[in-house]
Amino acid sequence: MGGILWLSSYPKSGNTWLRAYLANYFRNPPRPLPINELPDYALGDNFLIHYEQLSGKKAESLSPEDIVALRPKVHDWFAQSRGDTVLVKTHNACVLADGQPLITPSATAGAIYVIRNPLDVAVSFASHYQVTHDRAVELLCDEMHMLPAIPGQIAQVLLSWSGHVRSWIKAPQMHRHVMRYEDMQEKPVKTFAGLSKFLGLPEDKERVKRAIKFSSFRELKKQEDTSGFTEARPDGKARFFRQGKAGAWRGVLTDEQVARLIEAHGEVMTEFGYLSRDGKLKV
């Protein structure tokens, strides 16, 4: 394609799994690639070092206005950095912020969007960010939700869960492929073969199966347990790879929390098969 192929998702929806699969598929190694080498195969749009490099300024001297002005330049640099399509992870919604696109159209070749049942997202989000389930539900329903800047990373604009999904699904002139986290689990060969078709790759089921095996949740969790993971919480209060199961929200979220999420996101949940037309949960 050339340009940026965005690997986009709301946080805790399977983005790391997608990156691990793609790295193992393209590299086609004899054994699973180390998870701490994933940054070698996909850049991240939230890392401040890219803004430092292009501006020549130290992180502490970069203002929010500097970040806004530099963002399209950073994205253009991404697009040209490898002479071909470059994979870039993002949790940003595909919207304008401070008058500038968070996803620069001129640098964009397309996107792979991973969507996950928001009920499971809320449970995983609460664990990763060490907040209560009530707070996680509240944040998934917050139309102004942002992940604040932390050392080494710029702020990220999420919106609500539905707002995030719609921003990517309805982005005009976006060459995109949508994958459900649950399908990646339940019918992986068919789902990842569909990804290969989107990417214009030759049909190679054995290679797909090997990449699926090498990027399985069990494998990723084993690697984190053995070697740690650079993207896990630095304080060690929560494992990055926790359960990874569809439907893990059952027995964890209260009826009130479930009702709140359905009230806020029922339309999108129905569209993507998490909720039946008569309001019954399907996953």
N, C-alpha and C positions, 0 to 999 in steps of 0.2 A: 504493500500500500504506500509506504513512505509517510513520514509524519508520525504523530503520536497516536498509538492505539491505547486508549484509556482503559484501565482495569478498574472499574468503578463499582462502588457499593456503599450502602450505609454501614457504619462500623459493626463488626461482629456478625457479618453476613456471609463469609466465605471467601473474602478477597485473598487471604494468604493461601488458602487451599488452591484457588485458581492460579496464583503465581507459581506455587510449587508444581502444579500439574504442567503448566506451560514450560517451566524451566526443565523439568524432566523429559518432556516431550521433545523439545528442540535440541537439548544436549544429547538425549538418548544414551545415557550412561549405563554401564554394566551393573551399577548399584545406585541406590537412592542418593540424590544430591543432598549435601548438608543444608539444613534450613537456613543457617547463618550466611549462606552464599546467595540467597535469593536477591539481595540488592544488586548483585552482578548481572542479573537478568531483567530486572525491572526497576526503574527509578521511582522515587516518591516525590510528589509535588509539594509536600509539606515541609521539606527539610530546608532550614535556613541557610545551609552552606551554599546552596545554588545561588541565593541572592547575594551572599557575601562575595562569591567569586565574580559575578557579573558586575557588581557595583564597586568592588574594591574597598568596601567599607566593612568595618567590624560589625558583628551582629548587634551589639549594644547601641550602635549609632544609627541603625536602620529604623526609621519611623514607620508607622502604619501607612502613611502616604507614600513612603519609599517602596514599600511592599506592593502597593497597588500599581504604582508606575512600572515596577520591575517585572511584575507577573507575566505580561505578554512576551517580554524579552526572554525570560527564563523558559517559557514554553517554546518559543522559537528555537532557543538553544537546544532544548530537549529534542525537538523535531529534526534538527540537523546533526545531532551528536554522533550518530552511528551510521549515517549514509543510507539507511533503510528504515523500515518501520521500527519505532522504539516503544517499548511497553512502559507505561507510567501508571503507577497506582494512585488512586485518589479516593477520598471520602467526601470531597466537596460536592455540593449540589451543583447542577449545571444551570446556574443563574448569574445575574449581574450582582456585583457587590461594589458599592462606592462608584457606580457608573461603569465598571469594567467587568467583562466576562471572567468568571472564575475558571472557565474552560475556554481557552482561546480558539475560536473557530478556524483561523487561518493556519494554525499549527496542527489541527486535528484531522486524522485520517478516519477515525471511527472509535467505537467503544464496545467493550464487553461489560454488560451490567449484570451483577449477581444480586438476586432478590431472595430474601428469606422471610419466613413467617414472622411477623413482628412480635408475636407472643414469645417465640424462642429468642428473638433478638433482645427483647427486654431482659430476659433472665441472664443471657450471656453478657449484655451490656452492664448490668448491675454488678456482676462478678468482676469483670475486667476493670471497671472504673471505681469499684469499691463504693457503690451507693446502694441505698435500699431499693427494693423492687418498686415501691411507691414512687420513689424519685426517678427511677429508670422509665417507668410508665409515663410520668409527667414530662420527661424530656423527649420521649418519642412522640409526644403529642404537641410539643412546643414548636410553633411555626417559625420562631426566631432562634432556634437552638444552634449554638456554635460550640465547637471544641476550642477552648482558649489556647492562646500561645503558651508554650512551655519551652524551657531551655532547648535550643537547637531546632525548634519547630515553630512554624507560623500558625496562626489561628485557622480553623477550618469551619466552613459554613455548611451545616447539615440540614436545617429546616426540620420539619416534622418528618416522621417516617414516610408518610404519604407524599408530602411535599418533595422529599428527596427522590422517591420513585418517579413521580410525575415529571420532575425536572429533566430526568434522563430519558424517560420513555417518550416524552412528547417534544424533546428538543428538535427543532426544525433542521432538516437537511443533515441529520446525523446517521451515518452508516453504523448500525448497532446490532448487537446480538444479545438477547436476554437469556439468562440461565437461572432456573430455580435451584436453590441450595438443595431442596428435597429431591429433585430429579437427579442431581449430581450424586446423591446417596443411593437412591432407589433403582435407578436405571443408568448407571455411570457410562457404560459403553455407548449406548445410544446418545446420551447427552453430550459426551465429549466428542463423539464422532460428528455430531451436529456442529460443534465448535470448529472442528477441523474443516468442515465444509464452508463455514463462514469465512475462515481464514484462507480459503483457497488451497488447502493442503491436499496432497494425494491421499486416497483411501488406504489406510494401513492399520487394520484393527489390532494387530499384534503390538505395534508401537503404542497405540492408544491404551491397550490393556496394561502394558508395562508401565507407562507413565501414571496410570490410575493407581496401580499397585504401589509405585514408588512415592506417590503423594497422598496415600491413604491417611485418614485421621490417626489410625494406630501407629503408622510410621512416623508421622510428624510429632505425635505426643511422645513416642519413644525417644526421638532425637532431643526434644526439649528436656525430658527427664534425664537424659545422659549428658548432654552438652550445653543445656540452657538455650535460650532464644533471645536474640538481641532486641526483639520487638515486644517481649514480655515486660510486665511492670518491673522497674528496677528495684523496687522495695520487696519483691518476692511475695507479696500478699495474695496474689492470684496467679494460677497457671494460665498461660495463653490458650493452650489447647485443653479445654476443660472436659466436655462430654461430646459435643459435636453431633448429638442425636436430634432428629426431627421429633417434635412432640415432647421435648424435655420440660416444657412449661407446665405440663399437667402435674398436679400435685405440688406445684411450687407457687404459681400465681393464684391469688384469691379470685373468687367470682367477681368481685368489684373491679379488680385490676383488669381482668379479661374483658368485662363489659366496657370499661373505659377505652381500651384499645380498639375494640370492635366499633364503638360509637364513633371514634375519631377516624378509623381506617377501614371501615367495613366495605366501602365502595372499591378501594384498591384491592383489599383482601379477596373480595368476590371475583374481581377481574382476573386475579392470578391463581384462583383455585384454592384459596385457604378457607373460604367461606362459601357455602352454598347459597343459591338465590333465596332460599327461605330462611337464611340466617344461621344455619348449622355449621359448626366448625368441622372441617374436613381433614385437617392435619394436626 
